[in-house]
Amino acid sequence: MIIDIHVHPFYKENRILDEMARAGVDYAVLLAVDADPMDVEKPEIRSRLRARHLESSIDFWGFQALSIEDQIKKFFQDLIIYYPNLKSSNQEIADLVKKYPDKFIGFGSVNPNKDEDYVEAKLKEVSDLGLKGIKMLPTLQMFNPSENKNFERICEYCEKNRKILLYHTGCDPGPWENPSLSEDANPKYLAKVLETYSPTIVLAHTGSYSAWKPGIWLDEALELGRKFDNVYFDTAAVSNIIYSEKTLKRIKEAVGLERLLFGSDYPVVWGSDMKYEVNVIKSCDYLTDEEKERILGQNAAEILGMT
């Protein structure tokens, strides 16, 4: 069985299903994203991002015609233009799962920048809709996990209700390719909250995605995994890094391959698709057949309660 733990429903469902069939993927975890570009206007968020942008823009980006606020707003606008069939709400994800329960698994999302009542309502929605987990992105959602009280509430909810927390680590497209602006997605900032709460948490991209600095926070991701055995890792968008002999050895020694999960990040990785990502694992010379089976599906099935 092959389970893709990291799929964005940016295309119509028939296209996703066709891609799954072509790749031999049995189940796809569809991810909601609850993000509001206008959160960048909140004083505490705006000041933090402006300071980071100012510190890095001269050396990293050079001259920018747009403010960091306008860059972020434009990114969200462009996302809708590029993917007009994008589905990102909890309800939309649940509807797809209801329509194709033998193919799709749904994860919701909760914006931690909103007030406590909003967050509690969204958590109730996740439960009511029967979603299996929650997707969080400190980049697009513009929060730091060590400072955000609502994120603590989300972790507590996931632990108590046995929901998986799929948490973005590493850089992100658009303005967040700047490592300074993606600093909140460094896995090290999770340590504080994980001292108190123990949800099953999957570090998306294993802290390693960066167009400019590949493997950017791999060390921090593995260190977090050494400290907390409820921390897992997915390989979305970083298969070229993860499935090298050197990196696989490091992962095996640090946390074991039982905590490594297959994710394609379909369809947002340019020049890649599900079939390509599956074949990277199947053709890897540094994995046994048993290890390939675990990564492609068994590990995910265990934390999803499918075994």
Buried (B, 14 or more C-beta within 10 A) or exposed (E): BBBBBBBBBBBEBEBBBEBBEEBBBBBBBBBBBBBBBEBBEEEEBBEBBBEBBEEBBEEBBEEEEEBBBEBBBBBBEEBEEEBEEBBBBBEBBBBBBEEBEEBBBBBBBBBBBBEEEBBBEBBEBBEEBEBBBBBBBBBBBBBBBBBBEBBBBBBBBBBEEEBBBBBBBBBBBBBBBBBBBBBBBBBBBBBEBBEEBBBBBBBBBBBBBBEEEBBBBBBBBBBBBEEBEBBBBBBBBBBBBBBBEEBBEBBBEBBEBBBBBBBBBBBBBEEBBBBBBBBBBEEBEEBEEEBBBBBBBBBBBBBBEBE
